[in-house]
């Protein structure tokens, strides 16, 4: 069985890479929409960062719960 500590470390290490990816996708997607006239204002890093952090905190929470669920009940799956 995987320890809680290992689950927490895995949960904490993933967002470092993932935040950069999510924020980049949001920023460049917003930039494309702005350049094509869909958005009326330039994308701002503050809002992109806030959205990215909100998204990642929810994702980390559910990832941890998912990990613990599989650690407890995954032994039965073959």
VEXZALUM-360540 format. One record per atom (N, C-alpha, C): x, y, z; residue in three letters. Coordinates in pm, whole numbers, padded with zeros to 5 digits, always signed. Layout:
// residues N
XYZALA ...
***
This chain:
// residues 78
+00083-00118+00000UNK +00000+00000+00000UNK +00088+00124+00000UNK +00047+00223-00076UNK +00123+00347-00084UNK +00097+00432+00039UNK +00202+00496+00091UNK +00187+00576+00213UNK +00120+00711+00183UNK +00066+00770+00287UNK +00006+00903+00274UNK +00111+01005+00234UNK +00231+00991+00288UNK +00339+01084+00257UNK +00372+01081+00108UNK +00382+00962+00052UNK +00412+00951-00090UNK +00298+01009-00174UNK +00174+00984-00135UNK +00060+01041-00206UNK +00064+01194-00201UNK +00097+01249-00083UNK +00106+01394-00071UNK +00220+01452-00155UNK +00334+01384-00157UNK +00447+01432-00239UNK +00413+01428-00387UNK +00347+01323-00431UNK +00305+01314-00571UNK +00203+01424-00603UNK +00113+01447-00509UNK +00011+01550-00527UNK +00074+01688-00535UNK +00176+01715-00456UNK +00239+01846-00452UNK +00336+01869-00569UNK +00399+01765-00621UNK +00499+01784-00726UNK +00438+01806-00865UNK +00326+01747-00890UNK +00265+01757-01022UNK +00227+01900-01061UNK +00170+01982-00973UNK +00125+02116-01013UNK +00234+02210-01062UNK +00358+02189-01022UNK +00466+02277-01066UNK +00472+02279-01219UNK +00473+02162-01278UNK +00477+02152-01424UNK +00340+02186-01483UNK +00237+02135-01421UNK +00103+02150-01476UNK +00056+02296-01477UNK +00089+02373-01372UNK +00050+02514-01367UNK +00108+02591-01485UNK +00235+02567-01514UNK +00298+02633-01628UNK +00226+02598-01758UNK +00191+02474-01773UNK +00119+02429-01892UNK -00019+02492-01901UNK -00096+02487-01792UNK -00232+02543-01792UNK -00230+02694-01815UNK -00144+02765-01744UNK -00135+02910-01760UNK -00093+02947-01902UNK +00000+02870-01958UNK +00044+02896-02096UNK -00068+02875-02197UNK -00143+02768-02181UNK -00255+02741-02271UNK -00359+02853-02260UNK -00393+02892-02137UNK -00492+02999-02119UNK -00440+03130-02179UNK -00314+03162-02153UNK -00259+03288-02204UNK -00256+03291-02357UNK -00198+03188-02417UNK -00187+03189-02562UNK -00323+03173-02630UNK -00414+03098-02568UNK -00550+03089-02621UNK -00619+03224-02616UNK -00602+03297-02505UNK -00660+03431-02492UNK -00598+03527-02592UNK -00468+03515-02612UNK -00397+03601-02707UNK -00451+03580-02848UNK -00472+03454-02886UNK -00527+03423-03019UNK -00667+03481-03033UNK -00750+03465-02929UNK -00886+03520-02933UNK -00884+03672-02941UNK -00790+03736-02870UNK -00777+03882-02875UNK -00734+03928-03014UNK -00635+03860-03071UNK -00585+03898-03204UNK -00689+03878-03313UNK -00784+03786-03292UNK -00889+03762-03391UNK -01014+03844-03363UNK -01009+03932-03264UNK -01120+04021-03236UNK -01231+03961-03150UNK -01212+03841-03100UNK -01314+03779-03016UNK -01314+03842-02877UNK -01196+03868-02821UNK -01183+03937-02693UNK -01153+04084-02718UNK -01207+04172-02634UNK -01186+04316-02654UNK -01069+04370-02574UNK -01019+04294-02476UNK -00906+04340-02395UNK -00795+04236-02398UNK -00673+04286-02378UNK -00556+04199-02372UNK -00568+04104-02253UNK -00523+03979-02267UNK -00521+03889-02152UNK -00422+03940-02047UNK -00458+03926-01919UNK -00372+03973-01811UNK -00325+03854-01728UNK -00197+03853-01693UNK -00137+03743-01619UNK -00201+03724-01483UNK -00249+03833-01422UNK -00310+03821-01289UNK -00433+03730-01292UNK -00519+03751-01391UNK -00640+03670-01402UNK -00607+03528-01447UNK -00511+03516-01535UNK -00470+03385-01581UNK -00410+03306-01465UNK -00327+03371-01385UNK -00267+03305-01268UNK -00372+03265-01165UNK -00468+03354-01141UNK -00574+03323-01045UNK -00657+03204-01092UNK -00694+03202-01219UNK -00769+03089-01272UNK -00686+02961-01263UNK -00559+02971-01302UNK -00471+02853-01297UNK -00456+02798-01157UNK -00437+02885-01057UNK -00421+02839-00919UNK -00551+02778-00865UNK -00664+02837-00900UNK -00793+02781-00857UNK -00813+02643-00916UNK -00787+02633-01045UNK -00801+02505-01115UNK -00710+02399-01053UNK -00584+02436-01030UNK -00488+02339-00977UNK -00520+02298-00834UNK -00567+02391-00751UNK -00599+02352-00614UNK -00715+02253-00611UNK -00814+02272-00697UNK -00923+02176-00705UNK -00873+02043-00761UNK -00789+02050-00863UNK -00736+01928-00923UNK -00651+01849-00823UNK -00568+01918-00744UNK -00485+01851-00645UNK -00570+01782-00539UNK -00675+01849-00496UNK -00764+01791-00396UNK -00825+01661-00447UNK -00880+01665-00568UNK -00944+01546-00622UNK -00842+01439-00661UNK -00722+01478-00700UNK -00617+01380-00727UNK -00581+01305-00600UNK -00565+01379-00489UNK -00531+01316-00362UNK -00641+01219-00319UNK -00766+01262-00328UNK -00878+01174-00293UNK -00881+01051-00382UNK -00854+01070-00510UNK -00849+00959-00604UNK -00737+00861-00567UNK -00621+00913-00534UNK -00508+00829-00493UNK -00542+00748-00368UNK -00602+00812-00270UNK -00637+00743-00146UNK -00744+00638-00170UNK -00840+00668-00257UNK -00943+00571-00291UNK -00880+00446-00351UNK -00788+00464-00447UNK -00723+00350-00511UNK -00630+00276-00415UNK -00567+00349-00323UNK -00482+00284-00224UNK -00565+00194-00133UNK -00688+00234-00106UNK -00773+00157-00016UNK -00848+00045-00089UNK -00904+00075-00206UNK -00990-00022-00274UNK -00925-00085-00398UNK -00810-00032-00442UNK -00748-00081-00564UNK -00689-00221-00555UNK -00669-00269-00433UNK -00614-00404-00415UNK -00708-00510-00469UNK -00838-00479-00471UNK -00937-00575-00515UNK -00943-00587-00668UNK -00888-00489-00738UNK -00891-00489-00885UNK -00769-00565-00935UNK -00792-00658-01023UNK -00679-00736-01078UNK -00665-00712-01224UNK 
***
